[in-house]
Amino acid sequence: MAILGVGTDILYMPRMISLLRRHAPYRLASHILSKSERESFITLFPTFDNQRLLSPNWTWVSTENTIKLDKDESNVVRWLSLRWVAKEAIFKAVYPHKRLAWDEVTITKIMGKPQVEFSASVVSELAIKNTHLSISHDGDYIIGVVTVEQ
């Protein structure tokens, strides 16, 4: 096997929060998720219909001077952020061989480890044999690193 590419991406979580205060999480989900990911989003976060925004007083980091986190909002931010950063890293790993669309990549979890699934056409076109994805988060940051093999 040969390495097709390596990609990395980092996301500052308050940037995602700012985005989700202006645009409903469902709207972002519709843009960046594959069909199966959108179905999972609806199942996991049924209260985030196409109109609900993050509450304006909600904050990511909990300190004595901030408001306590809303668990549902915290989970939706983490869930969407993980997929955003993973897919951005994947896009960088396969470029310039192919420009992927958001819905050509699905991020799943098997026994807690994130996994990458490409659409059949991408696997065929790029002869992808294996993908290794690592996600890490610390405080306000989440990072994704991916290696794609042919």
N, C-alpha and C positions, 0 to 999 in steps of 0.2 A: 504494500500500500504506500501511496505517496501523499504528502500533505498538500491539499488544494489551497488552504489558507488558514491563517490565524487572525482572529478579531477580538477586540476588546471594546467595552463601552462603560462609562461611569455616569451615574445620574445623581444629581443633588435633589433629594426628596422634596424639599420645599418648592422646587421648580414644578414638580408633578402636582403638589398640593395647589399651587397657584393656578395651574392649568385646570384642575378639577373644581376650582371655585368659579371659574368663568364658563366652563363647558361641562355638562353633565357627564359623569363617568360612563354612562351607557353610550353616549355619543363617541367618546374616545374609544371605548371597547368596540363599537361598530366599525371604527376606522382601522384599528391595529390588530384585531384578533381574527383568527381563522374561524370557520363555521363551528367547529367543535369547541373551540375556546369560548365563542360567544354563547353557546349553549351552557357551558360550565359557568360562565359569568352570571347568566340569568338564574341558574339553579343556586349558586352560592350567595348571590347578592340580590334577592328578589325585591328589596326595598329601593334599590337604585334603578328606578324606571327611567324613561328617556328624559325626564324633567328635573330630577333631583340633583342638586349641586352639593358639594361639601359645605358644611356650615361655616359661616364667615369667622366665627370665634374659635374654631377648632385649630389646634396647633400640633405639630408633629412631635416636638421634644417636650417631655413633661418635666417641668421644674416647679419649684415652689411658687413662682410668679406666673405660671401658665394654667390654662384650663385643663382638667383631666381629659385624657383621650377618649373619644367615642370608639369603642372596639370595632363596630361595623365599618366606620370610616377608615380607621387604621388598616383594617384587613383589605379593603378595596384598594387603598393606595398602594399597599405592599404587593398585592396580587397583580395589579396593572403595571406597576413599576418593574417587577421581575420580568414580565413578558416584554416590556419596552426595551429594557437594557439587554436582555438575551437576544432579541431579534436584531437590534442595532449591531451587536457584536457579530452575529451571523451574517448580516448584510456586508459588513466589512471583510469577513473571512472569504466570502465567495466573489466579491468584486475584485477585479474587473471581468471575471469569467461570466458573470450573470448579474443582472440587476433584479433582485427579488422583489415581489410584492408582499405586503404584510400577510396576506392570507395564504401564501405558499409555505408558510412555516407555522408549526404548532409546537408550543411548549407544554409538556406534560410532566407529571411527577410520578416516578415509580419508586416506591419505598423511600420517599423523601428526597430523592435525587432528581434534579431537573433533567429531562430528556428532550431531544429535538426530533421532530418528525417533519420531513419535507413532503411536499406534494409529489405524486408519482412522476409527473413530468420533470420536475427539478432533479429528482434522483436519477432518472434516465438520461437527461441532458448532460448533467455534470458527472455522472458515474460515481455518485457518492456512496461510499461503503460504510463509513462510520463518522460519528460526530461526538465530540467530548465538550460538555458545557459545565462550567463552574460559576456559581453565583455566590457572592459574599456581600454582606451588608454590615455597616458599622455606623452608628449614629445617624447622621443625615445623608449618608452615601450608600449607594448600592452599585456593585460592579459585576460585570459579566465578562468571562473569557471563554472563547470557543476555538476548537481546532476541528477542521473538516478534512476528512481523508477520502481519497479516491482509491 
